[in-house]
Amino acid sequence: MIYPYKAGSASVKVLSAALGVKQIKTQGSKFKGNEDKIVINWGASKLPEEVNKCTVINTEEAVSVAADKLKFFNATQGKVNIPEFTTDVKEARGWAEDGKVIVARTKLNGHSGEGLYIIEDYAQFEGFNHPSVKLYVKYIPKKEEYRIHVVNGEVIDSRRKALSEDFDKGQANWKVRSHQNGFIFAKDGFEVPEQVSEQAILAVNVIGLDFGAVDVIWNNFYKKAYVLEVNTAPGLEGSSVDNYKEALEKIYEMGAPEFKKYKLGKNKIVLDYLYKQEDNEVVYKVPNPVKFMDMGIFGTPIKINLPDDFDLD
């Protein structure tokens, strides 16, 4: 079963058909849940009571963190490579005085660049409507921007944001690589830096998601990846549908009891990421437990804290 964040989602339609499962209506549903049923939550930060009775892939708590840009940055700060951010206009003014480009957000849950403004210089900063701003982010120059699809700690699909051949390059906004600005997701002709994939996996795991499409930029000068956000209801087409189908079918094959046992999320297994910073890179100190790697659950080195009575067998 799939519960969509909105009725009529095209991605949910193609994914449910590929998996051979039904959609749960957002209004007037007669669905009755229980813990043995697995429900894929496609982007909903609030689920009906009957859905919450089930084993949910992507809990509403985790989705609500991903959907809110400020909550996401607060949850990942110090654990994932993210841009510098603030809600303090005085701190942001200091950035502008130093000649930094600033991204101002007037909406914390906007999509496709909605409520996003680029402040290029101090004069523009002084003239901006700051009472409307909910978040300031220090802009990081990027050579490439990727969307990395992660399910259960593994990268299942990677795309690069590329300018459409039909779009005038002279009119392109390379700072905001959105569909509205002429950018598409290219699937061929590129290699993803290893750190980009690592940071994508880490971001999904840190906020307790089971899957997510992570937008990551690559700064070639510093050779460093930065996570911008995680999408919990990404657009799917072509091979990405097949890749999600294959990854999610593994969860269905495990069944609800086993998946719940190993599930990432609130009141489940708690992940304690132990790392240190060396040369601006995250260096993990704890290897993957063999038991969990055999299950194909985790793709990043971690330490797992379990209850004393937890039975691995």
GUSETOR-732094 format. One record per residue (C-alpha): residue in three letters; x, y, z; residue number from 0. Coordinates in Angstrom, 2 decimals, always signed. Layout:
REM residues N
kevo / c1 / c2 / c3 / loba
ala / X / Y / Z / NUM
...
END
This chain:
REM residues 313
kevo / c1 / c2 / c3 / loba
met / +0.00 / +0.00 / +0.00 / 0
ile / +1.07 / +3.59 / -0.66 / 1
tyr / -0.22 / +6.69 / +1.07 / 2
pro / +0.39 / +9.81 / -1.09 / 3
tyr / +0.86 / +13.31 / +0.27 / 4
lys / -1.74 / +14.42 / -2.27 / 5
ala / -4.32 / +12.69 / -4.41 / 6
gly / -3.41 / +12.25 / -8.05 / 7
ser / +0.37 / +12.04 / -7.59 / 8
ala / +1.84 / +10.86 / -10.90 / 9
ser / +4.82 / +9.22 / -9.20 / 10
val / +2.58 / +7.30 / -6.81 / 11
lys / +0.48 / +6.13 / -9.74 / 12
val / +3.43 / +4.64 / -11.65 / 13
leu / +5.11 / +3.23 / -8.53 / 14
ser / +1.95 / +1.56 / -7.22 / 15
ala / +1.40 / -0.01 / -10.63 / 16
ala / +5.00 / -1.26 / -10.74 / 17
leu / +4.77 / -2.74 / -7.24 / 18
gly / +1.26 / -4.08 / -7.76 / 19
val / -0.06 / -2.37 / -4.63 / 20
lys / -3.02 / -0.08 / -4.04 / 21
gln / -3.10 / +3.58 / -3.06 / 22
ile / -4.80 / +4.63 / +0.15 / 23
lys / -7.25 / +7.47 / -0.39 / 24
thr / -6.38 / +10.75 / +1.30 / 25
gln / -10.11 / +11.42 / +1.83 / 26
gly / -12.93 / +9.00 / +2.63 / 27
ser / -10.72 / +5.92 / +2.91 / 28
lys / -12.08 / +2.72 / +4.45 / 29
phe / -8.56 / +1.36 / +4.97 / 30
lys / -7.97 / -0.44 / +8.25 / 31
gly / -4.41 / -0.67 / +9.46 / 32
asn / -2.47 / -3.13 / +11.59 / 33
glu / +1.21 / -3.67 / +12.36 / 34
asp / +1.54 / -6.51 / +9.86 / 35
lys / +0.72 / -4.23 / +6.94 / 36
ile / +3.49 / -2.26 / +5.26 / 37
val / +2.59 / +1.21 / +3.98 / 38
ile / +4.89 / +3.43 / +1.93 / 39
asn / +4.47 / +7.04 / +2.99 / 40
trp / +5.01 / +9.18 / -0.11 / 41
gly / +5.76 / +12.61 / +1.30 / 42
ala / +3.04 / +13.03 / +3.93 / 43
ser / +4.09 / +14.80 / +7.14 / 44
lys / +0.77 / +13.86 / +8.73 / 45
leu / -0.73 / +10.39 / +8.40 / 46
pro / -4.23 / +9.11 / +9.21 / 47
glu / -4.62 / +7.10 / +12.42 / 48
glu / -5.22 / +3.85 / +10.54 / 49
val / -2.03 / +4.26 / +8.51 / 50
asn / -0.01 / +4.92 / +11.64 / 51
lys / -1.15 / +1.54 / +12.97 / 52
cys / +0.89 / -0.04 / +10.18 / 53
thr / +4.60 / -0.53 / +9.64 / 54
val / +5.29 / +2.72 / +7.81 / 55
ile / +8.17 / +3.22 / +5.40 / 56
asn / +9.14 / +6.85 / +6.12 / 57
thr / +7.42 / +7.89 / +9.33 / 58
glu / +5.47 / +11.13 / +9.46 / 59
glu / +7.96 / +12.47 / +12.01 / 60
ala / +10.92 / +11.95 / +9.68 / 61
val / +9.06 / +13.34 / +6.67 / 62
ser / +8.09 / +16.47 / +8.62 / 63
val / +11.79 / +17.13 / +9.33 / 64
ala / +12.73 / +16.66 / +5.68 / 65
ala / +9.89 / +18.91 / +4.50 / 66
asp / +10.93 / +21.87 / +6.66 / 67
lys / +14.26 / +23.40 / +5.53 / 68
leu / +15.07 / +24.82 / +8.98 / 69
lys / +14.18 / +21.62 / +10.84 / 70
phe / +16.33 / +19.68 / +8.39 / 71
phe / +19.37 / +21.92 / +8.86 / 72
asn / +18.98 / +21.86 / +12.64 / 73
ala / +18.70 / +18.06 / +12.65 / 74
thr / +21.76 / +17.51 / +10.44 / 75
gln / +24.04 / +20.28 / +11.73 / 76
gly / +27.37 / +18.83 / +12.84 / 77
lys / +26.50 / +15.41 / +11.39 / 78
val / +26.16 / +16.05 / +7.66 / 79
asn / +27.96 / +18.49 / +5.37 / 80
ile / +25.44 / +21.31 / +4.95 / 81
pro / +25.80 / +25.01 / +4.10 / 82
glu / +26.13 / +27.57 / +6.87 / 83
phe / +22.70 / +28.92 / +7.87 / 84
thr / +21.03 / +31.31 / +10.28 / 85
thr / +17.68 / +32.86 / +11.18 / 86
asp / +19.40 / +35.97 / +12.56 / 87
val / +19.26 / +38.91 / +10.17 / 88
lys / +22.23 / +40.54 / +11.92 / 89
glu / +24.40 / +37.50 / +11.24 / 90
ala / +23.22 / +37.40 / +7.64 / 91
arg / +24.03 / +41.11 / +7.29 / 92
gly / +27.58 / +40.30 / +8.37 / 93
trp / +27.81 / +37.79 / +5.54 / 94
ala / +26.60 / +40.40 / +3.09 / 95
glu / +29.13 / +42.92 / +4.39 / 96
asp / +31.83 / +40.32 / +3.74 / 97
gly / +30.70 / +40.05 / +0.14 / 98
lys / +28.97 / +36.67 / +0.44 / 99
val / +26.04 / +35.67 / -1.72 / 100
ile / +23.03 / +34.70 / +0.41 / 101
val / +20.04 / +32.49 / -0.22 / 102
ala / +16.95 / +33.86 / +1.54 / 103
arg / +13.93 / +31.64 / +2.08 / 104
thr / +10.49 / +33.04 / +2.80 / 105
lys / +8.96 / +29.54 / +2.82 / 106
leu / +10.46 / +26.65 / +4.74 / 107
asn / +8.52 / +23.96 / +2.89 / 108
gly / +8.59 / +25.40 / -0.62 / 109
his / +9.17 / +23.23 / -3.68 / 110
ser / +11.07 / +23.90 / -6.93 / 111
gly / +12.56 / +27.16 / -5.72 / 112
glu / +9.29 / +28.49 / -4.29 / 113
gly / +10.02 / +31.26 / -1.79 / 114
leu / +13.75 / +31.21 / -2.59 / 115
tyr / +15.64 / +34.42 / -3.39 / 116
ile / +19.30 / +35.01 / -4.22 / 117
ile / +20.80 / +38.12 / -2.59 / 118
glu / +23.89 / +38.94 / -4.61 / 119
asp / +25.38 / +41.90 / -2.70 / 120
tyr / +25.07 / +44.20 / +0.29 / 121
ala / +22.95 / +46.79 / -1.52 / 122
gln / +20.42 / +44.13 / -2.48 / 123
phe / +20.50 / +42.79 / +1.09 / 124
glu / +19.66 / +46.21 / +2.53 / 125
gly / +16.73 / +46.58 / +0.16 / 126
phe / +15.27 / +43.14 / +0.85 / 127
asn / +12.04 / +42.53 / +2.78 / 128
his / +13.66 / +40.81 / +5.76 / 129
pro / +10.54 / +40.37 / +7.95 / 130
ser / +9.37 / +37.79 / +5.38 / 131
val / +12.58 / +35.74 / +5.61 / 132
lys / +12.49 / +32.56 / +7.69 / 133
leu / +15.96 / +31.25 / +6.82 / 134
tyr / +19.25 / +32.60 / +5.47 / 135
val / +21.76 / +30.23 / +3.89 / 136
lys / +25.28 / +31.16 / +2.81 / 137
tyr / +25.54 / +30.32 / -0.88 / 138
ile / +28.22 / +27.78 / -1.85 / 139
pro / +29.54 / +27.85 / -5.44 / 140
lys / +29.00 / +24.52 / -7.17 / 141
lys / +30.37 / +22.76 / -10.19 / 142
glu / +27.60 / +20.18 / -10.22 / 143
glu / +24.32 / +19.44 / -8.48 / 144
tyr / +23.00 / +15.91 / -8.11 / 145
arg / +19.87 / +14.15 / -6.97 / 146
ile / +20.83 / +10.94 / -5.20 / 147
his / +18.06 / +8.44 / -4.50 / 148
val / +18.67 / +6.41 / -1.34 / 149
val / +16.64 / +3.45 / -0.04 / 150
asn / +17.62 / +1.58 / +3.13 / 151
gly / +21.12 / +2.99 / +3.20 / 152
glu / +21.94 / +2.27 / -0.43 / 153
val / +22.10 / +4.53 / -3.47 / 154
ile / +19.65 / +3.14 / -6.03 / 155
asp / +19.67 / +5.94 / -8.59 / 156
ser / +21.74 / +9.06 / -9.37 / 157
arg / +20.90 / +12.02 / -11.57 / 158
arg / +22.76 / +15.21 / -12.48 / 159
lys / +20.99 / +18.53 / -12.90 / 160
ala / +21.77 / +19.65 / -16.44 / 161
leu / +20.55 / +22.55 / -18.54 / 162
ser / +18.02 / +21.48 / -21.18 / 163
glu / +19.22 / +21.78 / -24.77 / 164
asp / +16.04 / +23.72 / -25.51 / 165
phe / +16.83 / +26.42 / -22.96 / 166
asp / +18.80 / +29.59 / -23.77 / 167
lys / +22.13 / +29.28 / -21.96 / 168
gly / +22.37 / +33.04 / -21.74 / 169
gln / +19.19 / +33.12 / -19.65 / 170
ala / +20.17 / +30.24 / -17.36 / 171
asn / +20.33 / +30.76 / -13.60 / 172
trp / +23.16 / +28.44 / -12.58 / 173
lys / +22.72 / +29.27 / -8.90 / 174
val / +19.16 / +27.86 / -8.77 / 175
arg / +19.06 / +24.75 / -10.97 / 176
ser / +15.33 / +24.11 / -10.98 / 177
his / +12.95 / +22.87 / -13.66 / 178
gln / +11.50 / +26.37 / -13.93 / 179
asn / +14.99 / +27.66 / -14.74 / 180
gly / +15.46 / +25.18 / -17.56 / 181
phe / +17.23 / +22.32 / -15.77 / 182
ile / +16.45 / +18.64 / -16.16 / 183
phe / +17.70 / +15.44 / -14.51 / 184
ala / +20.30 / +13.79 / -16.73 / 185
lys / +20.89 / +10.08 / -16.13 / 186
asp / +23.93 / +9.44 / -18.34 / 187
gly / +27.36 / +10.84 / -19.11 / 188
phe / +28.66 / +11.65 / -15.63 / 189
glu / +30.33 / +10.14 / -12.58 / 190
val / +29.18 / +10.95 / -9.06 / 191
pro / +31.96 / +11.76 / -6.57 / 192
glu / +32.02 / +9.16 / -3.81 / 193
gln / +31.59 / +11.81 / -1.13 / 194
val / +28.33 / +12.97 / -2.75 / 195
ser / +26.81 / +9.51 / -2.34 / 196
glu / +28.17 / +9.15 / +1.20 / 197
gln / +26.66 / +12.45 / +2.30 / 198
ala / +23.32 / +11.56 / +0.71 / 199
ile / +23.15 / +8.26 / +2.60 / 200
leu / +24.16 / +9.97 / +5.81 / 201
ala / +21.50 / +12.69 / +5.49 / 202
val / +18.70 / +10.15 / +4.98 / 203
asn / +19.85 / +8.06 / +7.93 / 204
val / +20.41 / +10.97 / +10.32 / 205
ile / +16.84 / +12.26 / +10.06 / 206
gly / +15.37 / +8.76 / +10.33 / 207
leu / +14.07 / +8.27 / +6.80 / 208
asp / +13.94 / +4.90 / +5.06 / 209
phe / +14.19 / +6.48 / +1.61 / 210
gly / +14.72 / +9.89 / +0.12 / 211
ala / +15.94 / +11.77 / -2.95 / 212
val / +18.81 / +13.94 / -1.76 / 213
asp / +19.89 / +17.14 / -3.49 / 214
val / +23.67 / +17.43 / -3.12 / 215
ile / +26.05 / +20.00 / -4.60 / 216
trp / +29.73 / +19.47 / -5.38 / 217
asn / +32.27 / +22.24 / -4.79 / 218
asn / +35.19 / +21.27 / -6.99 / 219
phe / +37.65 / +23.78 / -5.48 / 220
tyr / +37.34 / +22.33 / -1.97 / 221
lys / +36.48 / +18.84 / -3.25 / 222
lys / +33.54 / +18.79 / -0.87 / 223
ala / +29.88 / +17.76 / -1.08 / 224
tyr / +27.08 / +19.67 / +0.64 / 225
val / +23.54 / +18.41 / +1.19 / 226
leu / +20.78 / +20.94 / +0.46 / 227
glu / +17.62 / +18.94 / +1.18 / 228
val / +15.93 / +15.54 / +1.07 / 229
asn / +12.79 / +14.99 / -1.00 / 230
thr / +10.35 / +12.37 / +0.29 / 231
ala / +8.00 / +12.47 / -2.71 / 232
pro / +10.38 / +12.72 / -5.68 / 233
gly / +9.26 / +12.67 / -9.26 / 234
leu / +9.78 / +9.23 / -10.81 / 235
glu / +9.99 / +8.14 / -14.40 / 236
gly / +11.66 / +5.50 / -16.52 / 237
ser / +14.48 / +3.56 / -14.84 / 238
ser / +14.01 / +5.37 / -11.52 / 239
val / +10.61 / +3.66 / -11.17 / 240
asp / +12.24 / +0.26 / -11.72 / 241
asn / +14.98 / +1.05 / -9.20 / 242
tyr / +12.48 / +2.05 / -6.50 / 243
lys / +10.39 / -1.02 / -7.27 / 244
glu / +13.38 / -3.33 / -6.77 / 245
ala / +14.51 / -1.63 / -3.55 / 246
leu / +11.05 / -1.46 / -1.97 / 247
glu / +10.25 / -5.04 / -2.92 / 248
lys / +13.14 / -6.11 / -0.67 / 249
ile / +11.29 / -4.56 / +2.26 / 250
tyr / +8.06 / -6.32 / +1.33 / 251
glu / +9.97 / -9.59 / +1.12 / 252
met / +11.34 / -9.05 / +4.62 / 253
gly / +7.83 / -8.58 / +5.95 / 254
ala / +6.63 / -6.13 / +8.57 / 255
pro / +8.02 / -7.89 / +11.69 / 256
glu / +11.57 / -8.15 / +10.33 / 257
phe / +11.55 / -4.68 / +8.83 / 258
lys / +10.34 / -3.18 / +12.10 / 259
lys / +13.19 / -4.95 / +13.89 / 260
tyr / +15.84 / -3.26 / +11.78 / 261
lys / +13.99 / -0.10 / +10.84 / 262
leu / +15.60 / +3.31 / +11.11 / 263
gly / +13.40 / +5.77 / +12.94 / 264
lys / +11.87 / +6.97 / +16.19 / 265
asn / +11.49 / +4.30 / +18.89 / 266
lys / +13.34 / +1.81 / +16.67 / 267
ile / +17.07 / +1.19 / +16.32 / 268
val / +18.97 / +4.28 / +17.40 / 269
leu / +21.93 / +5.19 / +15.25 / 270
asp / +24.79 / +6.95 / +16.98 / 271
tyr / +27.07 / +8.33 / +14.29 / 272
leu / +30.61 / +8.51 / +15.58 / 273
tyr / +32.92 / +10.50 / +13.41 / 274
lys / +35.67 / +13.07 / +13.48 / 275
gln / +36.61 / +15.84 / +11.12 / 276
glu / +39.86 / +15.43 / +9.21 / 277
asp / +40.71 / +17.74 / +6.34 / 278
asn / +37.06 / +18.76 / +6.01 / 279
glu / +35.92 / +15.17 / +5.54 / 280
val / +33.87 / +12.95 / +7.79 / 281
val / +35.96 / +9.97 / +8.93 / 282
tyr / +33.95 / +7.15 / +10.44 / 283
lys / +35.47 / +5.25 / +13.34 / 284
val / +33.10 / +2.29 / +13.57 / 285
pro / +32.71 / -0.38 / +10.87 / 286
asn / +29.38 / -1.82 / +9.76 / 287
pro / +28.19 / -4.79 / +11.84 / 288
val / +28.24 / -7.84 / +9.59 / 289
lys / +24.76 / -8.92 / +10.65 / 290
phe / +23.17 / -5.71 / +9.42 / 291
met / +25.23 / -5.53 / +6.25 / 292
asp / +24.03 / -9.02 / +5.37 / 293
met / +20.48 / -7.70 / +5.58 / 294
gly / +21.43 / -5.00 / +3.08 / 295
ile / +20.12 / -2.32 / +5.42 / 296
phe / +23.04 / +0.01 / +5.93 / 297
gly / +25.48 / +1.48 / +3.48 / 298
thr / +27.42 / +3.79 / +5.77 / 299
pro / +29.80 / +2.92 / +8.63 / 300
ile / +27.86 / +3.30 / +11.88 / 301
lys / +27.62 / +2.34 / +15.50 / 302
ile / +24.31 / +0.82 / +16.57 / 303
asn / +22.95 / +1.24 / +20.09 / 304
leu / +20.43 / -1.49 / +20.90 / 305
pro / +18.37 / -2.34 / +23.99 / 306
asp / +20.01 / -4.90 / +26.28 / 307
asp / +17.31 / -7.45 / +25.47 / 308
phe / +17.49 / -6.98 / +21.69 / 309
asp / +17.98 / -10.34 / +19.95 / 310
leu / +20.01 / -10.22 / +16.75 / 311
asp / +19.09 / -13.81 / +15.95 / 312
END
